[in-house]
Amino acid sequence: MKNLVKRKLKAGKPSIGTWISVGHPDVSMYLADLGFDWLVCDMEHGPFGPETYHFMVQAMLYNRKNCMPMARIPWNDLIWAKKAMDAGATGLVIPRVETAEMAQETIRIMKFPPQGERGAGPRLAAFHDPDYFDTVNEESLVVVMIETQRGLDNIDEIFAVEGVDACFVGPSDFTLDMGIHRQYTHPRFTEALDKIVKAGEEHGVAPGMHCQTTPGPTNINNAIEQGFKFCAISSDVGFLRAAATDAINSVKGWKASEVDEVEL
């Protein structure tokens, strides 16, 4: 296994991907073809599980050298981690990591012995990869989510855990926990972003965030300029809605029908 995303981040370069919540292989197939470094399939909030994820990774296989399949699992849980890794995830995003102990648990569930306790059954993950067992512990990308005030307060201890490669800020969850939901220009939120970037630089952990193309601190270009490296642009649903909205708005002299305006 060779993880191009991890190599980019270790070299201090930005790595860009997107989020998938629609559980269908066509979605991962088409998005993988566009040039993203990685795709994170969201099994925390997305309505699908390991079986669907397996098929979504299969759909990416022809592009695997260029686009790394990843997953956000629902919790810091060994069973979910094994299922996602065995299906071919080259890294996991772990929600709501708030302490060094939780970060250490992430290493335990993702790595084979002696570093961890993952069992030996990599189905799709080791397909055509005879070196998988020898390389995966080093090559898999460990991403912890910093999305609470408690996580921020303990960030130095979390980032000091050996094996943590990157973090990921979920702005909506983070500001919700802080009591300033979606107020992305709020000083408390922007100060938190500064603290995360600084801690990442000090500990060699790549800061990451879910970004948009709209103006503000979560804008993808602003985030990269600030020092964020592991950045998602929007999501499959975001792209779908934005493109459909643009198409609808381009039709001159038309508006959406209302029931009382249409004679059946």
Beta strands, then each sheet from edge to edge (+ up, - down):
strand 1: 15-20
strand 2: 38-42
strand 3: 68-72
strand 4: 91-94
strand 5: 141-145
strand 6: 166-168
strand 7: 208-211
strand 8: 230-235
sheet 1: 6+ 5+ 4+ 3+ 2+ 1+ 8+ 7+
end
